[in-house]
Amino acid sequence: MTITQACSDFGFSDSDSKSVLPDTALTDPTNEPTIKPYPPPEAADQKILLFNGQGISTSDWQSFQSILKEMNLEIETANSAQLEAMSLEQLKQYSLIIVPGGKAATISSGLTGAARLRVRQAVRDFGVSYLGICAGAWAAVGTQANTNTETSYGFLVIYGSHLLNWWPDGNSNAVADVVPVQFADGRSRQLVWYGGPATPEWAGGVVARYSDGKAAISQAYSGKGFVVLSGPHPEAPQGWRNTAGNDPDGLDYDITKELIVSALNRQPMNHY
């Protein structure tokens, strides 16, 4: 999952594979039929697209799926082939697109530039929200975000410098860890980190910070859309802690739900 900046016009390269989630898919999963629970009336027009294609961690998208089902939200999953086949007209019908963790370069290479551009246009031009966790955050930010230019890397749904690595205690040999994260509302939580980046330092848009003050969760509008990005994994299933280590405050699904609700309703969270 760890991505480092490459000195070329091709954006990024995966030069270090040690932090890639162990169940990151190299091929498309066979998706079940669309999941359509009966949503509450106030959410009847909210539909979420959960991307689970090439480069996405299987346990991560399945964790998201369980959380979304618990929230009684309407979910559709799309693997790489399915997302590739979607038109802009189809994409703009969703309220939120979620891109979980995995390996950003594989996510990117599994789709054409035209398909990734359509996701950007759905967010920027038609107000679809985007929630990206770790690899989903890596793939979200770039300088081409305000253009209709196909990119060789990522979705680039929001403008900014390409994200940079963040390491627990500066340890670039780290694979996974449980790290303290301080929220703007005063809460301090221990979250699973698995090669995630520092998120953008947007004015009025940093929701939480790592212990060294770097942004861990950020939010901002992009055109008509709303974007929420997280370096650590509040949705991490319990099993990840076998690698990451002891997590004194346990599962963090409540925070995942906050990120989902914020993105879905385009409602900014408390920020620095």
C-alpha positions as CSV (number, residue, x, y, z in Angstrom):
1,M,0.0,0.0,0.0
2,T,2.9,2.3,0.6
3,I,3.3,4.6,-2.4
4,T,6.3,6.8,-3.0
5,Q,6.6,9.8,-5.2
6,A,8.3,9.2,-8.5
7,C,10.2,11.8,-10.4
8,S,8.4,11.4,-13.7
9,D,5.3,12.5,-15.5
10,F,3.7,9.1,-14.6
11,G,2.9,10.2,-11.0
12,F,3.6,7.4,-8.6
13,S,5.2,4.0,-8.5
14,D,4.9,1.2,-5.9
15,S,8.5,1.0,-4.8
16,D,7.9,-0.6,-1.4
17,S,5.4,-3.5,-1.1
18,K,6.0,-4.3,2.6
19,S,2.9,-2.4,3.8
20,V,0.4,-3.8,1.2
21,L,-2.6,-5.3,2.9
22,P,-2.2,-9.1,2.8
23,D,-5.5,-9.8,1.0
24,T,-5.2,-7.1,-1.7
25,A,-6.9,-8.4,-4.8
26,L,-5.0,-8.7,-8.1
27,T,-8.1,-9.8,-9.9
28,D,-11.7,-8.8,-9.8
29,P,-14.0,-10.5,-7.3
30,T,-17.2,-12.0,-8.5
31,N,-19.8,-9.7,-7.0
32,E,-23.1,-10.8,-5.6
33,P,-26.3,-9.2,-7.0
34,T,-26.8,-5.6,-5.9
35,I,-27.5,-5.3,-2.2
36,K,-30.7,-3.3,-1.7
37,P,-32.0,-3.3,1.9
38,Y,-35.0,-1.3,2.7
39,P,-33.6,2.1,3.6
40,P,-35.3,4.5,6.0
41,P,-37.5,7.0,4.2
42,E,-35.1,9.9,4.8
43,A,-32.3,7.9,3.1
44,A,-34.4,6.5,0.3
45,D,-32.6,8.6,-2.3
46,Q,-29.1,7.9,-1.1
47,K,-27.2,5.2,-2.9
48,I,-23.6,4.2,-2.2
49,L,-21.1,2.7,-4.6
50,L,-18.5,0.6,-2.9
51,F,-15.5,-0.1,-5.1
52,N,-14.1,-3.6,-4.6
53,G,-12.0,-4.2,-7.7
54,Q,-8.4,-4.9,-8.4
55,G,-6.1,-3.4,-5.8
56,I,-8.7,-3.4,-3.0
57,S,-8.2,-5.4,0.2
58,T,-10.9,-8.0,0.4
59,S,-11.2,-7.8,4.2
60,D,-11.4,-4.0,4.0
61,W,-14.3,-3.7,1.5
62,Q,-16.1,-6.5,3.3
63,S,-15.7,-4.6,6.6
64,F,-17.1,-1.5,4.9
65,Q,-19.9,-3.6,3.5
66,S,-20.8,-4.9,7.0
67,I,-20.8,-1.4,8.5
68,L,-22.9,0.0,5.7
69,K,-25.4,-2.8,6.0
70,E,-25.6,-2.1,9.8
71,M,-26.4,1.5,9.0
72,N,-29.2,0.2,6.7
73,L,-27.8,2.1,3.7
74,E,-28.4,1.1,0.1
75,I,-25.1,-0.3,-1.3
76,E,-24.0,-1.4,-4.7
77,T,-20.5,-3.0,-5.2
78,A,-18.5,-2.5,-8.4
79,N,-15.4,-4.3,-9.3
80,S,-12.9,-2.9,-11.9
81,A,-14.8,-4.3,-14.9
82,Q,-18.1,-3.0,-13.6
83,L,-16.7,0.4,-12.8
84,E,-15.1,0.5,-16.2
85,A,-18.4,-0.1,-17.9
86,M,-20.3,2.6,-16.0
87,S,-21.2,5.8,-17.8
88,L,-21.0,9.2,-16.3
89,E,-24.8,9.2,-16.3
90,Q,-24.8,6.1,-14.2
91,L,-22.1,7.3,-11.8
92,K,-23.8,10.6,-11.1
93,Q,-26.8,8.7,-9.7
94,Y,-24.8,7.8,-6.6
95,S,-24.6,9.9,-3.5
96,L,-21.2,8.5,-2.4
97,I,-18.4,6.5,-3.8
98,I,-16.2,4.7,-1.3
99,V,-12.7,3.5,-2.3
100,P,-11.2,1.4,0.6
101,G,-7.6,0.4,1.2
102,G,-5.3,-1.8,-0.8
103,K,-2.7,-0.8,-3.3
104,A,-3.3,2.5,-5.2
105,A,-1.2,1.7,-8.2
106,T,-3.1,-1.6,-8.8
107,I,-6.4,0.2,-8.4
108,S,-5.3,2.7,-11.0
109,S,-3.8,0.2,-13.4
110,G,-7.0,-1.9,-13.3
111,L,-9.0,0.9,-14.9
112,T,-8.6,3.0,-18.0
113,G,-7.9,6.7,-17.7
114,A,-11.3,7.4,-19.2
115,A,-13.0,5.4,-16.4
116,R,-11.1,7.2,-13.7
117,L,-11.9,10.5,-15.3
118,R,-15.6,9.7,-15.2
119,V,-15.3,9.2,-11.4
120,R,-13.6,12.6,-11.1
121,Q,-16.3,14.2,-13.2
122,A,-19.1,12.6,-11.1
123,V,-17.6,14.1,-8.0
124,R,-16.5,17.5,-9.3
125,D,-19.3,18.3,-11.8
126,F,-22.3,16.4,-10.3
127,G,-21.8,16.5,-6.6
128,V,-21.1,12.9,-5.8
129,S,-19.2,12.5,-2.5
130,Y,-16.0,10.5,-2.3
131,L,-14.6,8.7,0.8
132,G,-11.1,7.3,0.4
133,I,-9.2,5.3,3.0
134,C,-5.4,4.8,2.7
135,A,-5.1,3.6,-0.9
136,G,-8.4,5.4,-1.7
137,A,-6.8,8.6,-0.4
138,W,-3.6,8.1,-2.3
139,A,-5.6,7.8,-5.5
140,A,-7.7,10.9,-4.8
141,V,-5.4,13.9,-4.8
142,G,-3.5,15.4,-7.7
143,T,-2.8,18.6,-9.7
144,Q,-5.0,17.4,-12.7
145,A,-8.1,17.4,-10.5
146,N,-9.6,20.6,-11.9
147,T,-9.2,19.4,-15.5
148,N,-10.9,17.0,-17.9
149,T,-7.6,15.5,-18.7
150,E,-7.3,11.7,-18.3
151,T,-4.6,10.9,-15.8
152,S,-2.1,8.1,-15.8
153,Y,-2.6,7.6,-12.1
154,G,-5.6,7.6,-9.7
155,F,-8.9,9.3,-9.8
156,L,-7.6,12.7,-8.8
157,V,-11.0,13.8,-7.6
158,I,-9.6,16.8,-5.6
159,Y,-6.8,19.3,-6.3
160,G,-3.6,19.2,-4.4
161,S,-0.1,17.9,-4.3
162,H,0.3,14.2,-4.4
163,L,0.2,12.7,-0.9
164,L,3.4,11.7,0.9
165,N,4.2,8.8,3.2
166,W,3.6,9.1,6.9
167,W,5.5,6.8,9.2
168,P,4.8,6.0,12.9
169,D,7.6,7.7,14.9
170,G,9.4,8.3,11.6
171,N,10.1,4.5,11.3
172,S,10.2,3.9,7.5
173,N,10.5,0.2,8.1
174,A,7.1,0.0,9.7
175,V,4.5,-2.4,8.2
176,A,1.5,-1.7,10.4
177,D,0.9,-0.1,13.7
178,V,-1.8,1.2,16.0
179,V,-1.2,5.0,16.2
180,P,-2.7,7.8,18.3
181,V,-4.9,10.2,16.4
182,Q,-6.2,13.5,17.9
183,F,-9.5,14.8,16.6
184,A,-10.5,18.4,16.3
185,D,-13.4,17.9,18.7
186,G,-10.9,16.9,21.5
187,R,-11.2,13.1,21.2
188,S,-8.0,11.0,21.1
189,R,-8.2,7.5,19.5
190,Q,-5.9,4.7,18.6
191,L,-6.4,3.8,15.0
192,V,-4.9,1.1,12.8
193,W,-2.3,2.4,10.3
194,Y,-1.2,0.2,7.4
195,G,1.1,2.3,5.2
196,G,-1.3,5.2,4.9
197,P,-0.3,8.7,4.0
198,A,-0.6,12.1,5.7
199,T,-3.7,13.7,4.3
200,P,-3.9,17.2,2.9
201,E,-3.4,20.2,5.1
202,W,-6.5,22.0,3.8
203,A,-7.4,25.2,5.6
204,G,-10.3,24.5,7.9
205,G,-10.4,20.9,6.6
206,V,-8.2,18.8,8.9
207,V,-10.5,16.6,11.0
208,A,-7.8,14.7,12.9
209,R,-4.0,14.7,13.3
210,Y,-1.3,12.2,13.9
211,S,0.9,12.6,17.0
212,D,3.5,14.6,15.1
213,G,0.8,17.1,14.0
214,K,0.5,15.9,10.4
215,A,-3.0,15.6,9.0
216,A,-4.5,12.1,9.4
217,I,-8.1,12.8,8.2
218,S,-9.1,15.6,5.9
219,Q,-12.2,16.9,4.2
220,A,-12.9,19.5,1.5
221,Y,-15.3,20.4,-1.3
222,S,-14.1,19.7,-4.8
223,G,-16.3,21.5,-7.3
224,K,-19.8,20.4,-6.4
225,G,-18.6,17.3,-4.6
226,F,-17.4,16.6,-1.0
227,V,-14.3,14.6,-0.3
228,V,-13.3,12.8,2.9
229,L,-9.8,11.2,3.1
230,S,-8.3,9.1,5.9
231,G,-4.7,7.8,6.2
232,P,-5.4,5.4,9.0
233,H,-8.1,2.7,9.0
234,P,-11.0,3.2,11.4
235,E,-12.9,0.4,9.5
236,A,-10.1,-2.1,10.2
237,P,-11.4,-5.5,11.1
238,Q,-10.2,-7.1,14.4
239,G,-7.9,-9.5,12.6
240,W,-5.6,-6.6,11.3
241,R,-4.6,-6.0,14.9
242,N,-2.7,-9.3,14.8
243,T,-0.2,-7.5,12.7
244,A,-0.7,-3.9,13.8
245,G,-0.5,-4.6,17.5
246,N,-2.5,-3.9,20.6
247,D,-5.4,-1.4,20.2
248,P,-6.3,-0.2,23.7
249,D,-9.6,1.3,22.7
250,G,-10.7,-1.5,20.3
251,L,-12.7,-1.3,17.1
252,D,-13.3,2.1,15.6
253,Y,-16.4,1.5,13.6
254,D,-18.1,4.5,15.2
255,I,-15.6,6.8,13.6
256,T,-16.1,5.0,10.2
257,K,-19.8,5.7,10.5
258,E,-19.1,9.4,11.2
259,L,-16.9,9.6,8.0
260,I,-19.7,7.9,6.0
261,V,-22.4,10.1,7.3
262,S,-20.3,13.3,6.8
263,A,-19.5,12.3,3.2
264,L,-23.0,11.1,2.4
265,N,-24.7,14.2,3.7
266,R,-21.9,16.6,2.6
267,Q,-21.8,17.8,6.2
268,P,-18.3,18.8,7.3
269,M,-17.0,17.4,10.6
270,N,-15.3,19.5,13.4
271,H,-12.0,20.6,12.1
272,Y,-8.8,22.4,13.1
